[in-house]
C-alpha cells in the first residue's frame, strides 16, 4: 500500500551558474528506494551469460556487433523479453513482478559488463596478448624489434599455449595454458610461466581504469542530470521498457514500426539461407552500394567511400535526437569529404596523414571536454570545497564529492603506475591518461546531451596521437611499444564505459532508485566484465582456433597494430608540427563553436558534428540520419509538436523490431555456429 503523501523539503541543487536552484516540493513516495540485493546478484550472474553470448556473436558465429553502436542492442533485447514477461506478471501475478528499479539496474549492469567484452575492448586486447610470439618471424624481425622487450606478464609466450590459441581443437583449461594466461602465483611452479599473467594484469588494469570513469560519472551526475537536465536519448527505450512496458507495448503505431523492421530482418536472414528469398538492402556494406564508385574523375574520386544504408535501428534512434544535431552530423560528414577532395586537388594529399582529419577529431573531443569543464567551473569549485567541508545534501549522491575525487585520483595513479611498470616514462603516462579521461568526459557529455548513435574516434586515441605528433624517434622504442600495447582500448571508443555509467545513474534517478545501491551494482558488473571477458575470448580461441575457424578479424586485430609498431620502431618517425596544428585547430574550433552555439541558439549547426563526423562509422550513418532529419523537419513544420510526439512510438517500434530480428538471427547463429544476417556492422 502506498505511503501517505507528506511534504518535505527537497535538498538544494545547483542551477546552470552553480547557484542554488529554486526548491520544489517532493513527496515521501518519491523518496529513493534501495534496489533489492537479489537484483545485484542476479545481474552479476546474468552478466556472465550475456558476455558469453556477446563474445560468440563477436568472434565465433559473427552474427552481430552490438557494442559498436551506442545502443547495446543485445541488452535491450534481453530487457524487452523481461518487460514482456513482467507485463504479464503485473496483470496476473503482481507480487512476482519486478519493479522498474530492478529492471533498470539489471539493464545497466549488463551494459557495463558488456563494455570489456565489446569489440573495442578485450577482443582486440586478447589478440594483442596472444599473437606476438606466433606472428614474429625471422623475416619480419618482430622478435628483435619489440616482442622481446614486452614484459612477460603482458603477453603469452609459451609456445604450446600460443599454438592452441591459434589452431583451436584444444582447451584453455589445460594446466600449461592456464599458467601462461593466469600466471603461476603460489599455485604452480614458477618455471611454468610468469608470476602474474595477462588475465590478472589486464583485468585489474581495466577495472581500475574504468572505475576512474565511474567516479567521473558520479562527480558530474548532478550537473548533467539535475542542473542542466540533459535528456539522455539513448536510454529512452530502456526507460520506457522498465517503467511503462504495458503502456508502451499497447500503442498500435509502435507495432507498425516493429513489424516493418522485423520483416526486413527476417527477409534478409532468409536470403542468407535460401537465395530464392528476396533481399531488402538496408546495409551499407553487405552488399555495399558505394556512391563513390560512380565518381571516377579526379579529384572527386578521393571521397573513396560513401555508402547508402537504411538501418531501421539508426533511423529510429535518430528520430529521438535533436534535429539540429542530426543535420550537423550529415553536414560535417560532407564537409570532411570536401576537405579530402580539396586536398587531392591541391596535391597536399601526398603528404603523410594529410588532411589530418583524425588529429582534428581528437582535438575536437579534447576541446569539448575543456569547454565542459569551463562551463561547470562553479559546480566543480563547490565540489572541490566539499572535499574539506562536505555538504549536507551529498547523502543522496552515489558517492560524496570527496570520495569521488579520491577514487578518481587513486585510479589515475594506479593506471599511471601500471604503465610505468610496463615501461613508459612517468610524464608520458600522465599525459596519456589525462588525454584519455578528457576524451571519456567528452564522450559522456555527448551521449548525455545528444545521444549520438556512434562515437568511434577511430585511430585517434592518445597513443596514436603521441606517435603522430611527437614521433617514435623522440618517444623511443619502449614508450612506443607500451603505447601500441594500449591499442586494445584505444583503437576506437564505440563501447566506451563512461556514457553507460552516466546513463545508469540517470536511470536510477528516473526510477527513484537509491544511487548508492545502484553504484554498488555497477561496480560489481564492471568487476565481473573485466574478470570474465578475456578468459571467455581465450576459451573461444582454444576451441575454434583464432586463425583456423574464427572470423579473420580476431587475429587480424593483433597483426594490425604490431605491423604498425614494427614500422615505428624500425623506421622511427620524427616530430610532426602539422599533426600538432591539426589537434590545435580541432580544439579551437570546438571551443569557439560551443561558445557561439551557447550564445546564439538560432545557429543551425552544432559544433559537435565537426568532432564526430570525420570517422568511419559516420559514413554508414549519414543516409539513415538524413532520412530521420527529413521526416522530423516535415512533421514538425506541418504537424507541430503534437505530431512530433506521435513519431516517438514509431521510432521505438523501429528500434525494437530491428533489435528483435537481429538478435533472433544471432541466437540462431550461436546454436548452429553459422553467420546469417547482421543488422549493424
N, C-alpha and C positions, 0 to 999 in steps of 0.2 A: 504494500500500500504506500502511496506517495506521501512523503512527509509534509506537514503543514507549511504553507508559504510563510516565510519570515524574512523581514527586511534586515539587511546588514550592509555595512559599507564595503565597497569593493576596494582592494588595495590600489594605491596610487600607481598609475602607469605614465610613461613619458610620451609626450607628443612628438611631432616631427622635429621641433627645435630642441628637444631634450627637456622642456619644461613639463611639469605635471599636467596631464590631460584632464579634462573635466570628468569628475566622478559620475558613475552611473550606479543605479540600484541593481542588485542581484538578489536571487532567491537562494534559500538553503538547498532547494532541489537542484540548483545549478552548480553547487559546490563540487570540485573534483572528487572522483571516487577511484579507489585503487582497483587496478585490474587484477583478477584472481591469479595466484601463483601458478595454478594449473595451466593457464594460458601461456605463461612464460615457459613452463616445462614442455608442454605440447609443441609450442613454437620451436623450441630448440631441437627437439627430436625430429619434427617435420622438416626442419632446415636441412638435415642430412639427406632425407629422401628427395627433397626439392633439388639439392645440389647434384645428387646422383643423376636425376633426370636432365638437369641443365647441362652437365658435362657430357652426357650421352648425346644430347642434341648438338652440342658444340663440336665434339671431336670424334664421335663414332658414327651415328646414323646421319649426322649433318642435315637435319631437317629444319632447324630454326636457330637463329642467333638472337635470342630475346633480350640480351643485355647490351646490344648495340643501338638501342633506341631508349629514349627517356622512360617510356612505359615498359617496365619489365613484364611483358605480356604473359609469360608463363605463370607468374604470381597472380596477376589479375584473373587468369583462367581458374586457378585454384580458389581464389576468393569468390568468383562467380558461382562455382559449384557449391561452395559453402553457403552463399547467400540464397541459392535456390532451396537448399535443404533447410536453412534457417527460416525462410519464409513459410515453409510448410510446418515447421515445428512451432512457430509463433501462432499459427492458426489452430493446430491440432494438439500440440503438447507444449504450451508456453513455458513450462518450468524447465524444459530441456533446451530451450532456445538460447543461443549465445547473444550477449549484449553487443552493442555497437563498439564499446570499448575493447572487448576481446577480439572482435573481428578485425578492427583497425590495427591493433597491436600485432596480431597474427600476420596480417599482410605486411606490416613494416618489418617484422623480424625476418620474414622470408626474403624481402628485398635486400636487407642489409647482409644477410648470409649469402645471397647470390652475388654480391659485389666481388668477393675474392675469387669466386668460381667463374666469373664472366670472361668473355673473350679477351678483353683488355686487362687481364689480371693474371691469374696463375696458369692459364693455358699457355700464354707466351712465356711466363716465368718458368714453367715446367720444361718447356723446350730449351730455354737458356741453361737451365740446370743440367739437363740430361744429355745434351747433344755435343758439347765442345770436344770431349775426348774422342768421340766416334768420328766426328766430321773433320778433325785435324788429320792432315796427311802430309807426307814429305813434300808434295807438290805445292800445297797452299801455305806451308810453313806456319800454320796457326800455332803449333806447339811452341815453337821458339818465340813467336811474336807476342802471344798473350796467354795461352792456356796454362803454361807452367807458372805464370805469375798470379793466377786467380787463387785465392785462399781455398784450401781443401774443403772447408765447411760450407762453401757457397755452391759447389757443383759436385757431380758424381764422377768419380774417376775409375772405380772398379770396373774392369773390362767385362766381367760376367754380368754385372748389373746393367751396364750400358747396352750390352748385346740383347738382353731380354727386353729392355725398353724399346729398342728399335725393331726387333724382329717379332715380338709377341710370342704367343703359344707358351707362355710362361706364367709366373705368378710373382706379385710383389711380396707375398708372404713367405718367401724363401729367406733363410737366415742371412745369407750373404747380401741379398738385395735390400733387406730391411736395414742391415748395418750400414750399407752405403748411403741410404737416404735418410735414415733416422739418426745415425751416429751411434757410437759404441757406448758412451756414457759409462755406467757402472755395471751394465748387464752383459756385455760381450767383451772379449779380449780386444785391446786397443789396436792390435795389428790388423784387425778386420776392417778398420776404417777410421775416419776422424772421430774425435770425442763428441762433437756436435755436428749433426748432419744438416742437409738442406731443409728437411721438413721442419726441424725445430728452429733453425736460424731464420729462415724466410717467414715462417708462420708467426714467430714472435715479432719480427720486424714489421710485417704488415699490420699486425694487431696494434702495435704502438703507433705506427704512422697514422692509421685511420682512427685510433682513439683520439689523436690530436684534432682531426677534423670534426669528430663528435663534440669535443669541448668547444670548438669554434661555433658549431651549430647551437649549442646551449647558450653561449655568450651572446649570440645575435638573435636568439629566439624572440625575445620581447620586442626588439627593434623592428624586426620584419613582420612579426605576427600581430602585434598589438598597436605599435606606434604607426607604422606605415600601412598596416593592413594589406599586405601583399596577398595575391589571390591564389597562388599555388595551383595553377590549372592542371598539372599532371595528375594530381590526386583527386580530381573532381569525381571521376568514375569510381575509384575505390571508396571514396567517402559516401557516395550515394548507395553503393552496394552494402556498405556497413550500416548506415543509418536508416535508409528508407528503401530496402530492397523490394518490398511489396508495392509501394507507390511507384518506384521506378519501373518495375517489370510489368506493371498494369497499363502502361502507356502504349497504345497501339502503334504510334509512329515509331517508337523505339524498335518494335519488332519488324517494321518495314525495313529500316536500315540494317537490322540484324540479318534479315533474310537475303537482302541484296548482297551483302558482304560474304555471307556463308555460301550462297550459291556460286559466287565467283571462286571461292576456295575449293569447294567440292568439285567443280568442273575442272579446274586446273590440276587438282590432285588426281582425279580420274584419268586425265590426259596422260599423266606420267605412268599410269598402269596400262592403259589401252589407247593407242593413238587415234582410235576412231572417235573418242570423245572430243568435243570442241574445247579449245583453249580460249580463255578470256585474258588477253595480255594486259596485265597491270604492273608487272615488274619492270624495273629499269635495266636489268642485266640478264634475265633468264626468261625468254630470249630478249636480247637487247635491241632496242631501236634507238640508235645513236644519231641524233640530228647532225652532229659534226661530220658524219660520213658523207653527207650531202654537200659539204663545203670543201671544195677541192683546191680553190685558188688561195695562194699565199697573199698576205699574211693571215687571212681569216681562218685558215685551217689550223691555226695554232690553238684554237679553243679545245681541240683534242677529244673531249668527252662531254656530251650534252644529252643525256638520255631522257626519254619521255616515259613517265611512270604514272600510275593511278592507284597507289596503295590506299585501300579504304581506311586502314588504321590511321594513316597520316592525314588523310582528308578529314576524318572525324576529329582527330586531336586538333588540327589547325582551325577547325570551326569554333573551338573553345578558346582560341588565343586572341590577343588584341589584334585588330585589323591592321593597324599601322606596323606592327612587328612583322606580321606575315608578309606584307608588301615590301618591307625593308629588306627582309632576307632574300626575296626574289630579286629585288633591285640590285643589291650589292653582289649577288652572285654574278649577274651580268656585268656589273662594274668590274669585278675581278677578271672576267673573261675579256673585257675590253682592254684592261691593262696588259693581259698576256698578248693580245693581238697587237697592241701598240708597241710592246717590247720586241715582238718579232719584226714589225715594220721598221723599227729604228735600228735593228741589229743588236740591241742590248741583250737579247735572249741568249747570245753566245757566251755571255759572262756567266760563270757558275752561280747558280741559285737565283739569278735574275728572273722575275722582278721582285724577289724577296717577299713573297706573299706569306709564307709561314712565319717569318720574323714579324711581319706586321700583325698577323693574327695573335701571336704570342704577346706583342706589345699591347694589343687591344685588350686582352684579358688582364694584363697587369694594370693597365690604365683604369679599367672598370673597378678592379679591387681597390686601387688607390683612391678613386673617386668615392667609392662606397665608404671607405674608412674616413675620408674627409667629411662626407655628409653626415656620418654618425659620430663626429668628434665629441659632441656634447654628451651623447649617450655613453660613449666609451669613457669619457672623463668621469662620469658618475660611476661607471663600473669599476674603474681603477680606484676611485675614492672608497668604494665599498670593500676593497681589499683590506683597508685599515679600519674603516667604520662601516660594518655591514648594515644594510638597510632592512627595516622590519618587514618589507613586502617580498623579500627574496625567498621566503619559505615555500612559495608555490612554484618556484623555478625548478627545472630538473637538476641544476647544480647552482649553488651560490656563486656569485661572481668571483669571489676569492678562490673557491675550489676549481672553477672552470679555468681560470688563468693559471693556477698552479699545475693543473693536469696538462694544459697545453704546453707550458714551459718544460715540464718533465718529459713529455712526449718528444718535443723538439730536441732537447738534449739527448734523449735516448736514440733517436734516429741519426743524429749527428755523430754520436759515439760509435754506433754500429758502422756508419760509413767510414769513420776514421779507422776503425779496426780492419775494415775491408781494404784500406789503402789510400783513400782520398785524403787530401790535406784538409785541415780543420776549416780554414777560411772558405774554401770551395764548397765544403759540405754545408756550411752555414748559408752561403749564397744559394746553393741548390735548393735546400728545403725552405728557405724564405720565399723563393720564387714558387715552389710547389704549393705552399699554403696560400699564397696570394691568388694563384690560379684556382685553388679549391674554393676560396671565398667568392671569387668571381662566378664560378660555375654554380655555387649555391645560390647566389643572388639572382643569376639569370633564370634559374628554374623556379625560384620562389615568386618572382615578379612576372615572368613572361612564359614559362613552361615550354621552352623550345623542344622540338622532337629529338634533336641531337645537339651535342656539344663535344664533338670528337677531338678537335685540335690535333689532328694527325701530324706526327713528326715535329711537333712544336713544343715539346716538353723542355724542362730546364737542362737536361743532359745534352740534347741536340743543340740547344741554343748556346750553351757553353762552348761546344766544339765548333759551331758555326762562327761564333764571334771571336772568342779567344784563340781558337785553333789548337789542334792536338800537339803542335810543336811546343807551344808555351805551357800547355797543361802537363805535358809529359805522359809517358806510357801508362803509369799506374793510375793517375787521375782519369785518363781516358778510358781505361779498362773498367773502372768502377762505374763511371757514368754510363757505359754501354750495358753493364750488368743490370742497371735500373731500367732498362728498356721494357721490362715486364709490366711495369705500372706507369710508364711514361710514353709508350708508343702512341697511345690515344687515350682520351678521357671519357669514353662513352659510358662506361659503368662506374664512374667516379662515385664514392660513397657519400660525400657531403650533401648533395641535394636530397638523397633519400633520408639522410639523418635529419635534415631540416624539415622535410615533409612529414616524417614520423612524429616530430614534436608538434607540428601543425595539426595533424590528425588527432593527436592526444588532446589538444585544446578544443577542437571542434566536437569531439565526442565526450568531453567532460572527464577525461581520464587524469589520474594523478600522474604528474610529469615524472616524478622520481621513480615510480614503479615502471613506467614506460622506458625510462632511461636504462634501468637495470636489464629489461628485456632486450633492448637494442645492443647493449654491451655483450650480453650473453650470445646473441645471434652473431655478432661480429667475431667473437672468440670461436664459435662453432664453425663459421665460414672459413676463417683463417687456418684453423686446425685441420679441416677436412678437405679443402679444395685441392691442394697439391697431391696428397695421397690418393684422392679419387682419380685425378688425371693420370698419375703414375700407374695406378691399378689398371686403368683402361688401356694404357700403352703396353703393359706387360701381357694383357690378354689378347689384344687385337694387333699390336705392333704399330709403333709410331710411324714407321716407314713402310711396313708391309701392307696393312689393310685399312688404316685410318685415313681420313682425308689428308691430302698433302700439306694443307696449311698448318698442321700441328708441328711437324719438324721444320717446315719452311720458316716459321717464326724465329727459330733459333738461328738458322742459316742466314736469315735476312740481316740481323744485327751483327753477327760475327763476321760476315763478309764486309760490312761497313767498317767494323773495328779493325780488321786486318789492313784495310786501306789507310785508316787514320794513323795506325802505328807504323806501318811500313813506309808510307809516304806522308809524313806529318804536314798538316795544313797550317798556314800562317794566320795571323790576326786579320780579320776582315772588317774594315771600318764600315763597309756598305751594309753588312748584316746588322751591325750595331745601329746604324742610321735607320734601318727598317724597323727595328724594335722601338726606337725613339719616335718615329713617325706614327706608328700604331698607337703608342701610349698617348701621345699628344692629341691625336685625332679623337680618341675616345673621350679623354678628359674634356676637351673643348666641346665635343658633340654632346656629351651628357650635360654640361653646364648650359649650353644653348637650349637643349631639349627641356631642361628643368625650368628655364626662364620663359621660353616661347612654346607653350603647349600645343599651338596650332601647327608646328613644324611637322610635316607628314612622314619624315624618315627617322627611324630610331637608330641611333649610332651603334647599338649592339649588333645590328645586322652586318656592320662592317667587320666586326671581330669574328663572327661565327660563319660567315658565308664563303670564306675562301678555302674551305676544306672539302674533303672527298664526299662526305655524306650529304652535304647540301646539294650536290649535283643530282642526287637521287630524289631530293625533296622538292625541287623548285616547281615542278609541274603540279603535284597534288596540292602544294601550298598556294599556288596561283589559282587553282580551281576553288579552293576554300575561300580565298580572298574575294574572288569574283562573286561567289554565292553570297557571302556576308555583305558585300557592298550593295548588291542589288536588293537583297531582303531588307537591309537597314534603310535604304533610300525610299523604297516603295511600300514597305510594311511597318517600319518603325520598330521600336523596342519590343513591342508585344510579339511581332512576328519573329524577331530575332530569338526571343526566348523559346519559341516553338522549335527552333532548329536544334536546341540542346539535346533533347531525347533522340533525334535522328542521328546526331553526331555520336552520342553514346552508343546507339544501336550499331552504327558502322564499326565502331571500335570493338564492341563485344562480339559481333558476328565474325569479323576478321580474326580476332583472337581465338574464338572457339574453333573456327575452321583450321587455323594454323596449328593449334595445339592438338587437334584431333589427328592431323597427319603426323605431327611429331610423336605422339604416343604410339600410333600405328607403326611408325618407323622404328621406334625403340623396340617394339615387340618383334618386328620382322628384320631388324638391323638393315634397313633399307632407306634410301633417300626418296622422298615423294615430292613434296611441294613446300617451298619456303615463302612465307608471307612477307618477309623482310630480310634483306641481306646485311 
